[in-house]
């Protein structure tokens, strides 16, 4: 979407209408609400606590309201604005969450959660959690 300006957005019934401009080109599109985007992801802001202190980030939990058969949730982590690394999550279906119990050391952290869809089915994430221990040294 680089170079694309979004103008007005309006909801009519179940449809999202969006106006856009890309250079000299412009248009209005109707977003199809019945088909989910197959590569959707969400990225957190940078998690830093007291930014100048080193930290051990740990206990990552992604809670969900719904995770239909054929869909998936994956987690990628970025330490100190480095490249994102794919992590292996452990499912806890009985408690509607997936988690990672691994310590990552750094000054700050960013999480990317990817949602794998199946047709019009998609996981619904309700909470993203992690905690950390700050070290006393700078």
N, C-alpha and C positions, 0 to 999 in steps of 0.2 A: 504494500500500500504506500510505498514511498512516492512522494510527489502528488498524492491525491488529497484534495481538500474535501471534507464532508461539510455539507451545508445544513439544510433543514432535515429533521427526521420527524416522522409522524406515524402514529399507530392508527390503523383503520381495521377494526375487528381483530383478527389474528395476524394481520399483515403489517410489516414494517416498511414504510416508504422512506427512501433516503435520496437526497439530492447530492451530487458530487461534481467536482471539477478536476481535471488533470490537464494542466497547460491550457490550450485553446479548446479542448474537448470538455463537454459537460453532459450530464444526463440525470435521469431520475430512475431508480431501480426499486422493484418490489422484492423484498427478501422473503424467500420461501421458508416458512416456519415449519414445514413438515419434514424437512431434511436437515439433519444436523451436520455441521462442518466436521469433516473426518479428522482433522489435525488440530483441534482446539487445544489451547493451553492457557494457563494463567501463571503469571510471574509475580512474586511478592516484591514489595519494595526492599531495599537493602536493610537487613536486620543487623543492628550494630550495638545496641546497648550503649555502654560507654565506649565510643568508637576507638579511642586511642589505646584501649587495653586489649590484650590477647584474651581469647575465649576458647572454651571447649563447647561446641554446639552438639546437642544430643536430643534423643527422645522425640523423633519426628512422627507426628500422627496426622493422618488425613482421614477425617470422619466424613461419612456420606449418608445422605438420606435415601438414595436409591442407587443400585449398581446392577442393571439388568444383565442377564446372560448374554455373552458375546461382546460385552464392553470391558474396558479396563482403565485403571488409574496407574500412572507411572510418576516417579519423582526424579528430578535432576537437581543437583546442588552446585552452587558456584561459591567458592571461597575467595574473598578479597578481589572480587570482580574478575576472576579468572574464567576459563571455559566451564560450561556446564558439564557435569559428569552424571551419568545414569546410575541410580542406586537400585538395589534389590529390596523390594518391600515384602513384608510378611503380612498375609491377610488374617484378619480377625473378623470373620463374617458374623459370628454371634453378636459382636458389639458394633457392627457396621463401621469398621475402620480398617485401614491398612497402615502399617507402621514400619519404621526403620530404627533400630537400636544400634547406632554407630556413632562414635565421637569423631567430629571433624574440628580441627584446630585452625583458628584464624582470627582476624580482627573483625570481619563482617561476613555475612552469609546472605545468599539469595536463593530462593526455592522456585522451581518451575514444575508445575503439575500438569501433565498431559492427560487428556481424556480421549480414549479410543471409543468411537461410536460404532453403532451397528444399525444402519438405516436411520430410522427416526428415534432410536434409543440411545441414551447417553447417561453416564453416571452423573449424579447430582451431588457435588461436594458441598458440605455444610460448614466445615471448619478445617483450618490448617494450623497445626501447633508444633512448636519446638521450644526447647529451653536451652539455657547455657549457663556455664559457670565462668565468671570473669576472674582473671588472674590479677593479683595485686601489683605485679610488675608491669612496667610500661613496655 
